[in-house]
Every structure is written in structure tokens, then in C-alpha cells.
Amino acid sequence: MKLSPIVIKVGGALLEDENAALSLLTSVGEVMKTRPVVIVHGGGPLVETLMAALNLPSQKIDGLRVTPDEHMPYICGTLAGSANKALCALAIRSGLTPVGLSLLDGNMVSCEPLDEKYGAVGVPSANSPELLKALTGKDLLPVVSSIGASAQGRLLNINADQAATVIAQLLDGELLLLSNVKGVLDADKALLSSLNQQQIDSLVAGGVITDGMKVKTDAALLAASSLGRPVTIASWDASISDILNKDTGTRIAP
């Protein structure tokens, strides 16, 4: 591989906007002509819907979903099952050849429980890139759900931003965190093209970066630090080429 792979993290909300998903996947197909791509996805909205339908409690501590082991069949089925296959089906419709995976496949990622107060929530660490390299070497599109397993075989729910960071570490890849916002905005709602830790801290202190965007910038800072390269926060409505050319999105420096 001459050009480093691109790892694209998308939230589960993308599956609620079919046109946006198809547009993104078409853009992915263009980029795959010159660079390997891996997609890592979450599925929070789908999980919330299922939990409500089953009358199961949904609790978060520090932004992480508390996941009792008895809930894992439903969460695993939603993330590694319906969300993963829905995204793969849209990839097929976009003319791509997807391979649906989880973090536990091919010895890619090792996972350990975070803390028992969170239940079956895990911390991932990079292990073997061989499966992903074999797939991307054949122009296939790995679509990876954020379900992992411990060495003892316990299924674990992994934060999708952390999952994507570990996949980027595995492949020494460029990480794009895509959602339904075009990037980080300043107090006048203008897009900021790049930010470092100090600038982000200042924007947080000034009440400009709050709530969901703070979660995104925290994840991007952590990812940039562990990868040793900038991480981009951008919209899934933008073309991947425009994001890579720095025409849109916010690059978070390590």
C-alpha cells in the first residue's frame, strides 16, 4: 500500500438517512480507487429504540452506556447484526463489495472490561492487522461494528470512537470522525479548519464547544494523541475527497 488507509467512523444515525449514507458510500467508492478504506460504525439510536421497545432500562455513566451482560444479546444483535448489515446492504447498492465484521474477528482487536460498574463495556487495543490488510488488498470494504470480546470470550460493547481509533492504529491510517455536523464552529457559527488542545480548552471555557461537540472533540484529541497525527471531524454529507483536501471539516492536532 503506497497511500495510507483511511478509517472512517460513522454514527448509527447515518442509517436513519438513506440518501446521506448512499452519498457517502459513493464518495468512498471514488476514494477506494487510490486508497484503502475501512468503515467503523456505532448504532446508538438503534440501540435506544430497541431498549425502549423491550422496556429495558437505558443508563449512561460519563457518556458511556451501562451494558448489563443480559442486554448484550440485544446490543450485539443491533450493532453487529442489523446496523452492520444495513450499512453493508447500502454499500452493495452503491456498487461496493463490503465485508461485515466486528472487532473480535480475525484477532484484530483485543478487548478487556473497562470497569464492572459499566457492565459489559470494554477497552480495545490493537492486535493484528492481517485480516484488514488482506481484505483491503483485494479492494474489499471492511465495515466494522464496535462489538468486541475479552480473552475469556465475554462479549463487550465498545465505544465506536475508540474502536475507530484502534483500527486506525492497526493500519497506521488517517482517521475521519463523520457525523451530521460539518465540523467545529466558532462563536459566530463559522467553521474552524484546525484546532489544538489549547484552542479547544479555550472554546470549552467560553461555552462555544458544549455537549455533543465536546464529546467529539475529546474523542478526536485522544485519537490524534494516540495516532500521532491530526484527526478530522467533518460531515458525512461532504465528499471524502473534499475532506482529505482540507476543503471542509476541522482537523484536530495531536
Secondary structure as UniProt FT lines:
FT   STRAND          6..10
FT   HELIX           12..16
FT   HELIX           18..31
FT   TURN            32..34
FT   STRAND          37..41
FT   HELIX           44..53
FT   TURN            54..55
FT   STRAND          60..61
FT   TURN            62..63
FT   STRAND          64..65
FT   HELIX           69..71
FT   HELIX           72..76
FT   HELIX           77..83
FT   HELIX           84..93
FT   TURN            94..95
FT   STRAND          98..102
FT   TURN            103..104
FT   HELIX           105..107
FT   STRAND          109..113
FT   HELIX           116..118
FT   STRAND          121..126
FT   HELIX           130..136
FT   TURN            137..139
FT   STRAND          141..145
FT   STRAND          147..149
FT   TURN            151..152
FT   STRAND          155..158
FT   HELIX           160..171
FT   STRAND          174..179
FT   TURN            187..188
FT   STRAND          194..195
FT   HELIX           197..205
FT   TURN            206..207
FT   HELIX           211..227
FT   STRAND          231..235
FT   TURN            236..237
FT   HELIX           240..244
FT   TURN            245..246
FT   STRAND          250..252
//
